[in-house]
Structures are given as structure tokens and as C-alpha cells.
Amino acid sequence: MKTLSALILAVSVIISGSFCNAQTMLEMKDDAGNKYKQADAEMTRIYKLARETCDDAGKEKLKKAQLAWIKYRDLCCEAEGSIYEGGSMSGLAQSNCMIEVTKERTGRLKAYDAENSWK
């Protein structure tokens, strides 16, 4: 079953074009790492903008929410990577999860009403 899941993931990665220039697992992992760094930088930028709109109480709530989200992200993606534990897909699956979950969080941060949501 793990082999089938790994095969399905590998085919979906290739078909999606996410790693169309990557030829080896190392290149795919490097590409995923770079994409995660970009996604994280964008989320951090949006998070800082959201903090600027907050009063002191709102800043504290946002900080607590962000710290809880980081724990969620780490545990969620660790679990996703563990599906392929012991295989070369484990790290790639975890990295891809980090990219997607971080992009989702960025979208949530963007969705907040800049004037009222964190007050």
C-alpha cells in the first residue's frame, strides 16, 4: 500500500509540473525547500502587516494564534511525511505539505479585515 501511495504521489508531482526541471530526488527536495522558503517569507510579510493593524490585545491574540499554527503545521506535515517513513519520499512529502499549509495560512491572514479582525 505504501508503494502504491508513493507511486501516486510521485506521478502527481510529475504531472503537476511542480518539479518539471528537477530530475533527481535531491533536486526535487532542493526545489521544494526553495519553494517553502518563498512561501514562508510571504506569510511572514503578511503576518507583519496584520500585526500593524492590531491594538496591543490584538497583537497578543495574533501571536498566540500564529504560535499555535506553527505547532499545527509542524505536526501535520510530520505526520504526512511519516506515511513514507524510511523511504526517499518522506522528506519530499513533508516539504510539500509545509508549502501548501503555509500558503493556506497566508491566505487566512490576508482574509482578515485589516481594521477589525485582531482588535
Backbone torsions as a table, in degrees:
resi	resn	phi	psi	omega
1	MET	NA	-41.5	178.7
2	LYS	-62.6	-37.8	179.9
3	THR	-63.9	-43.2	178.3
4	LEU	-63.3	-44.1	179.1
5	SER	-62.1	-43.1	178.9
6	ALA	-63.6	-40.5	179.5
7	LEU	-64.9	-43.7	178.8
8	ILE	-62.1	-44.0	178.4
9	LEU	-63.2	-45.4	-178.7
10	ALA	-61.5	-43.1	179.4
11	VAL	-66.1	-41.6	-179.7
12	SER	-65.7	-35.5	176.7
13	VAL	-64.3	-43.9	-179.1
14	ILE	-67.1	-45.8	-178.6
15	ILE	-64.6	-38.9	-177.2
16	SER	-67.6	-18.1	-180.0
17	GLY	79.4	6.8	-178.8
18	SER	-58.5	-32.6	-175.8
19	PHE	-128.0	42.4	-172.4
20	CYS	-62.6	-24.2	178.6
21	ASN	-93.9	-14.8	-177.6
22	ALA	-80.3	135.9	-178.2
23	GLN	-112.0	-27.3	-177.7
24	THR	-118.2	164.7	178.0
25	MET	-59.8	-40.6	178.9
26	LEU	-60.2	-43.0	178.3
27	GLU	-65.3	-40.0	178.4
28	MET	-64.6	-40.8	178.7
29	LYS	-66.2	-41.2	177.2
30	ASP	-62.6	-42.7	178.8
31	ASP	-62.2	-43.8	178.4
32	ALA	-63.6	-40.3	177.9
33	GLY	-61.2	-41.7	178.3
34	ASN	-66.6	-40.4	178.3
35	LYS	-65.7	-37.3	177.5
36	TYR	-65.1	-43.5	178.8
37	LYS	-58.4	-40.8	178.1
38	GLN	-65.5	-45.4	-179.5
39	ALA	-63.8	-41.0	179.8
40	ASP	-66.5	-40.3	178.9
41	ALA	-63.6	-40.7	178.6
42	GLU	-66.7	-42.1	178.3
43	MET	-62.7	-42.4	179.2
44	THR	-61.8	-40.3	178.4
45	ARG	-62.1	-45.8	-179.4
46	ILE	-67.9	-39.3	177.3
47	TYR	-58.7	-45.2	179.9
48	LYS	-63.7	-39.0	176.8
49	LEU	-63.6	-41.6	178.7
50	ALA	-62.6	-40.2	179.4
51	ARG	-62.4	-34.3	-179.3
52	GLU	-64.6	-22.8	-178.0
53	THR	-89.9	-1.8	-172.7
54	CYS	-96.9	149.5	165.0
55	ASP	-80.9	-179.6	-175.6
56	ASP	-59.4	-43.1	-179.9
57	ALA	-65.5	-40.1	178.9
58	GLY	-65.5	-37.9	177.4
59	LYS	-62.1	-40.3	179.7
60	GLU	-66.5	-41.6	177.6
61	LYS	-63.6	-42.6	179.6
62	LEU	-64.4	-41.3	178.8
63	LYS	-61.9	-45.6	178.8
64	LYS	-62.0	-41.3	179.3
65	ALA	-64.4	-41.6	-178.9
66	GLN	-66.6	-41.2	178.4
67	LEU	-64.4	-39.3	176.7
68	ALA	-66.1	-40.0	178.7
69	TRP	-63.0	-40.4	179.1
70	ILE	-60.0	-42.8	176.9
71	LYS	-62.4	-43.5	178.0
72	TYR	-59.3	-49.1	-179.3
73	ARG	-55.8	-48.7	-176.7
74	ASP	-63.2	-46.4	-179.5
75	LEU	-67.8	-41.9	180.0
76	CYS	-60.8	-48.1	-176.3
77	CYS	-75.0	-29.9	174.2
78	GLU	-63.8	-43.1	178.7
79	ALA	-64.2	-40.9	179.6
80	GLU	-64.1	-40.6	177.6
81	GLY	-66.9	-30.5	-176.8
82	SER	-69.1	-15.3	175.6
83	ILE	-58.0	-32.7	-177.2
84	TYR	-108.2	23.8	-175.6
85	GLU	-49.7	130.5	179.9
86	GLY	88.9	-9.2	-179.1
87	GLY	-109.9	168.0	-177.5
88	SER	-71.5	-16.9	179.4
89	MET	-78.7	-15.4	-174.8
90	SER	-56.6	-54.2	-178.6
91	GLY	-64.8	-37.9	179.4
92	LEU	-67.0	-42.4	177.8
93	ALA	-61.8	-42.2	179.3
94	GLN	-64.7	-43.9	179.0
95	SER	-63.1	-43.2	179.0
96	ASN	-63.3	-37.8	175.3
97	CYS	-61.7	-45.5	-179.7
98	MET	-59.0	-40.3	179.0
99	ILE	-62.9	-51.9	-175.5
100	GLU	-65.7	-45.2	-178.6
101	VAL	-65.5	-37.0	179.0
102	THR	-67.8	-40.6	176.4
103	LYS	-63.6	-39.3	176.9
104	GLU	-61.8	-44.0	179.6
105	ARG	-63.3	-40.3	178.1
106	THR	-59.5	-43.2	177.4
107	GLY	-61.4	-40.6	178.2
108	ARG	-64.8	-42.2	179.0
109	LEU	-63.9	-37.4	178.4
110	LYS	-67.8	-29.7	-174.4
111	ALA	-74.0	-19.6	-178.1
112	TYR	-66.9	141.7	175.5
113	ASP	-67.4	116.8	-173.8
114	ALA	-58.2	-26.0	-176.1
115	GLU	-94.9	-23.6	-170.8
116	ASN	-125.4	-22.2	-167.1
117	SER	-67.0	-33.4	-174.7
118	TRP	-106.6	12.3	-179.9
119	LYS	-94.5	NA	NA
